[in-house]
Amino acid sequence: MTKRRLERIIQVKERIRGVRRSELETADEELARAAEAASEAGKIHDGAIGSLTRAGQITAEDLARQAAVVALAAKVATEANGTLEVRKVEREERAATVFDATRDVRALEILHQRMGRAEQKEERKKEQGATDEAAGRMVRVVR
């Protein structure tokens, strides 16, 4: 693999990492919205239960109506909590893909650095060989 090809691969991997990071940001936003919805649904449920317990003496019809509201609020809260859990899992999965993409880029960057150092070392060897050869010719000329 040439150094130039490796540089192009690194560029592609960095773009992939950028996409993964934006996906993670989106997942964070979705998680925040789901947490807010779950919190709001919980408050509504708690309020419905509170109004039912504070009602005191009410007719059976009003009791049934308020119980239906509590049941609906409980259903909404349960769904919101389920969505929140799904968003948490999605966020963790996306965080893992960002980690993997970052690891891939870093591994290629290290390989690129090593390749650069090896080229520099080879270049120094060539320069040293040329210097030694020139010095050897000068010694022969002087004798």
Secondary structure, DSSP 4 states (H G I P E B T S, - for coil): --HHHHHHHHHHHHHHHHHHHHHHHHHHHHHHHHHHHHHHHHHHHHHHHHHHHH--S--HHHHHHHHHHHHHHHHHHHHHHHHHHHHHHHHHHHHHHHHHHHHHHHHHHHHHHHHHHHHHHHHHHHHHHHHHHHHHHHHHHH-
